[in-house]
Amino acid sequence: MAAQETTLQSLQREFIADLRTKSRSSATILAYNKDIEQLVAYLASTEKTESNQVTSSDIEAFRNSLSEKAYTAKSISRKLNAIKAFFRWIVGKKILENDPAAPVAHPKYDNPPPRILTRMEYRALRDAARGDKRIAAIIELMLQTGVRIGEVAAFQLSDINSDSIHIRAYASQSERTVPINKPAKDALNDYLSDRGEVKNDHVFITKNQRPLLVRNIRSSIDRYFKEAGIENAKVNDLRSTFIAHQLKGGVDVVTVSKIAGHKRLSTTERYLEFIERKNGPGRSTKLEEL
């Protein structure tokens, strides 16, 4: 039996290969690989290349070095998430008995308030994208259902039902069913009729009939934000606007959280700080149109 590899570089390659078998998104895998690679390079500069040489103090020193290089607390925290996942995996493989990353604390940072588009802003965005049926459909879907940009990119024809869309399980997210209202369905059907019959099962495709990537979607919507004169906005603000609008309209937090695919109810509840409900505490389960 071959000896088990214990060098950090070889374990990094094995860990990333393992992530690819678990339906992790390509963006997550790329980010994890770069973050762990950065740690491995830092440890190599201190002459530590074996997993059993790494201590909590080493990882804390790496964290502190990032701060000295002017990385934001949020970026450092994201890198630590990757590193902690890596060492949990190593312990799970029984290469290490103790996890050196577990005691390392995340830097504290304040989450900025969600950017919630005004009615004037999202109407202006619709107007700007009106001539682009594909992006207009994506904007309408995100506004009316709160789906994530990665979920939009992965959306397949078989996921479309008469009054809902199916979001497949991916990464650490469970599958869920999201209601789809008439404005979103109309925009989607308008795009699909223009798209025509093609062999690709993905809903949103390029002119070459390849799946439209997240970066393509983001750059297109960013362009329409600019054309509409909407400043300091990003694609995820469409999702935030959906969540805030439903809560403001009186839809109960549990319903909104379930539809948005939030793992923790507290993530949805945070939006309550930034809105004023029309009808007091939410009791409705019926979603409102934007």
C-alpha positions in Angstrom: 0.0 0.0 0.0 1.4 3.4 -1.0 2.2 5.8 1.9 -0.4 8.5 2.4 0.7 11.9 1.1 1.1 14.5 3.9 2.7 17.5 2.2 0.5 20.5 2.1 0.8 20.9 -1.6 -0.3 17.3 -2.4 -3.2 17.6 0.2 -4.3 20.8 -1.4 -4.5 19.1 -4.8 -6.4 16.2 -3.3 -8.8 18.4 -1.4 -9.7 20.5 -4.5 -10.2 17.3 -6.5 -12.6 16.1 -3.8 -14.5 19.4 -3.9 -15.1 18.8 -7.6 -16.8 15.5 -6.9 -19.2 17.2 -4.5 -21.0 19.6 -6.9 -19.3 22.6 -5.5 -19.6 25.6 -7.8 -16.6 26.4 -10.0 -16.3 29.9 -8.4 -16.1 28.3 -4.9 -13.5 25.8 -6.0 -11.4 28.5 -7.7 -11.6 30.7 -4.6 -10.7 27.9 -2.2 -7.8 26.8 -4.3 -6.3 30.3 -4.4 -6.8 30.9 -0.7 -5.3 27.6 0.4 -2.5 28.1 -2.1 -1.7 31.5 -0.5 -1.5 29.8 2.9 0.7 27.0 1.6 3.1 29.5 0.1 3.2 31.5 3.3 4.0 28.3 5.4 6.6 27.3 2.8 8.4 30.6 3.4 8.7 29.6 7.1 10.0 26.2 6.0 6.8 24.3 6.9 5.6 22.0 4.1 4.1 19.1 6.0 0.6 19.1 7.4 1.8 17.9 10.8 4.1 20.9 11.2 1.3 23.4 11.1 0.1 25.0 14.4 -2.7 27.4 15.2 -0.1 30.1 15.8 1.1 29.6 12.2 -2.4 30.2 10.8 -2.9 33.2 13.1 0.3 34.6 11.8 -0.9 34.1 8.3 -4.2 35.9 9.2 -2.3 38.8 10.7 0.0 39.0 7.7 -3.1 39.5 5.5 -4.2 42.3 7.7 -0.8 44.0 7.3 -1.2 43.7 3.6 -4.4 45.8 3.8 -6.8 42.9 3.1 -10.3 43.7 4.4 -11.6 41.8 7.4 -14.3 40.3 5.2 -11.7 39.0 2.7 -9.6 37.6 5.5 -12.7 35.9 7.0 -13.5 34.3 3.6 -9.9 33.0 3.3 -10.2 31.5 6.8 -13.4 29.7 5.8 -11.4 28.0 3.0 -8.5 27.2 5.3 -10.8 25.8 8.1 -12.6 23.6 5.5 -9.2 22.3 4.3 -8.0 21.3 7.7 -11.3 19.8 8.7 -11.0 17.6 5.6 -7.4 16.7 6.6 -8.6 15.6 10.0 -11.5 13.7 8.4 -8.9 11.8 6.4 -7.2 10.9 9.7 -3.9 12.5 8.5 -4.0 14.8 11.6 -5.6 14.1 14.9 -6.0 17.7 16.0 -7.3 20.6 13.8 -4.9 23.6 14.0 -7.3 25.9 12.2 -10.3 25.3 14.5 -9.2 27.7 17.3 -8.3 30.5 14.9 -10.8 33.3 15.3 -12.3 35.3 12.4 -11.6 39.0 12.3 -14.6 41.0 13.4 -16.4 43.2 10.8 -19.7 44.9 10.3 -21.9 43.7 7.4 -23.0 46.8 5.4 -26.8 47.1 5.2 -28.3 45.5 2.1 -28.8 47.7 -0.9 -32.5 47.8 -1.6 -33.5 49.2 -4.9 -36.3 51.8 -5.0 -39.3 51.3 -7.3 -37.9 54.0 -9.5 -34.5 52.3 -9.7 -35.7 48.8 -10.7 -38.2 50.3 -13.2 -35.3 52.2 -14.8 -33.3 49.0 -14.9 -36.1 47.2 -16.6 -36.4 50.0 -19.2 -32.7 49.9 -19.8 -32.7 46.2 -20.5 -36.0 46.0 -22.4 -34.3 45.5 -25.8 -32.3 42.5 -24.4 -34.9 39.7 -23.8 -32.4 37.4 -22.2 -31.1 39.8 -19.6 -34.6 41.3 -19.1 -35.8 37.8 -18.2 -32.9 37.3 -15.8 -33.6 40.7 -14.1 -37.3 39.9 -13.8 -36.6 36.4 -12.4 -34.2 37.8 -9.7 -36.6 40.6 -8.8 -39.7 38.4 -8.6 -38.2 35.3 -7.1 -35.1 36.3 -5.3 -33.0 33.5 -6.9 -29.2 33.8 -6.8 -27.1 34.6 -9.8 -25.4 31.2 -9.7 -28.9 29.6 -9.6 -29.9 31.5 -12.7 -26.8 30.3 -14.5 -27.5 26.7 -13.6 -31.3 27.0 -14.5 -32.4 24.2 -16.9 -35.5 23.9 -19.0 -36.8 20.9 -17.0 -36.7 23.2 -13.9 -39.6 25.3 -15.2 -43.1 24.4 -14.0 -46.4 26.3 -14.7 -46.3 28.2 -11.4 -42.8 27.5 -9.9 -39.2 26.9 -10.7 -37.1 24.1 -9.2 -33.7 25.0 -7.7 -31.5 22.0 -7.7 -29.3 21.1 -4.7 -25.7 22.4 -5.1 -22.7 22.9 -2.8 -24.2 23.1 0.7 -27.6 24.4 -0.5 -30.6 22.1 -0.4 -33.1 21.9 -3.3 -36.1 24.1 -3.1 -39.2 25.2 -5.1 -39.7 28.9 -5.8 -43.1 30.3 -6.8 -43.0 32.3 -10.1 -45.5 35.0 -10.8 -46.9 36.3 -14.0 -44.4 39.1 -14.7 -41.5 36.7 -14.3 -43.2 33.9 -16.3 -44.1 36.4 -19.1 -40.5 37.6 -19.3 -39.2 34.1 -19.3 -41.6 32.9 -22.0 -40.8 36.0 -24.1 -37.1 35.1 -24.0 -37.7 31.4 -24.6 -39.8 32.1 -27.7 -36.9 34.2 -29.0 -34.3 31.6 -28.0 -36.0 29.0 -30.2 -35.3 25.2 -30.1 -31.7 24.5 -29.3 -30.0 21.3 -28.0 -28.6 23.0 -24.8 -30.7 22.2 -21.7 -29.6 25.4 -20.0 -32.2 28.1 -20.1 -29.9 31.0 -20.5 -27.3 30.5 -23.3 -25.0 32.5 -25.5 -25.3 33.1 -29.2 -23.1 30.1 -29.7 -25.6 28.0 -27.6 -23.3 27.6 -24.7 -24.4 28.1 -21.0 -24.4 31.8 -20.0 -21.8 32.1 -17.2 -22.1 34.0 -14.0 -19.6 36.5 -15.1 -21.5 37.1 -18.3 -24.7 37.7 -16.4 -23.0 40.1 -13.9 -21.2 42.2 -16.5 -24.4 42.5 -18.6 -26.6 43.6 -15.6 -23.8 45.9 -14.4 -23.9 47.6 -17.8 -27.7 48.1 -17.6 -27.3 49.5 -14.1 -24.9 52.1 -15.6 -27.2 52.8 -18.5 -30.1 53.3 -16.1 -28.1 55.8 -14.0 -28.3 53.6 -10.9 -25.1 54.1 -8.8 -23.5 51.8 -6.3 -25.7 48.8 -7.3 -24.7 45.2 -8.0 -26.5 42.1 -9.2 -27.2 40.7 -5.7 -29.2 43.8 -4.9 -32.0 42.4 -7.1 -32.3 39.5 -4.6 -32.1 41.8 -1.6 -34.8 43.9 -3.1 -37.1 40.9 -3.5 -36.5 39.9 0.1 -37.0 43.4 1.5 -40.1 44.0 -0.6 -41.8 40.7 0.5 -41.1 41.4 4.2 -42.3 45.0 3.8 -45.5 43.8 2.2 -46.3 41.6 5.2 -45.1 38.1 4.1 -43.9 36.2 7.1 -40.2 35.8 7.7 -40.3 31.9 7.6 -41.9 31.9 4.1 -39.4 34.5 2.7 -36.4 32.7 4.3 -37.5 29.4 2.8 -38.0 30.8 -0.7 -34.7 32.7 -0.6 -32.9 29.6 0.5 -31.4 31.1 3.6 -29.8 28.5 5.9 -30.5 30.6 9.0 -33.7 32.5 9.8 -31.5 35.3 11.3 -30.2 36.1 7.8 -33.7 36.9 6.7 -34.6 38.7 9.9 -31.7 41.1 9.5 -33.6 42.8 6.7 -36.3 43.8 9.2 -33.9 46.4 10.5 -34.0 48.3 7.2 -37.7 48.3 6.3 -41.0 49.4 7.7 -43.8 46.9 7.4 -47.0 48.1 5.9 -49.2 45.7 8.0 -47.3 45.1 11.2 -45.9 41.6 11.9 -45.9 39.4 8.8 -48.7 36.8 8.6 -49.2 36.3 4.9 -47.6 33.6 2.7 -48.7 35.2 -0.5 -45.9 36.9 -2.4 -46.3 40.4 -3.9 -45.2 41.5 -7.4 -42.6 44.1 -7.8 
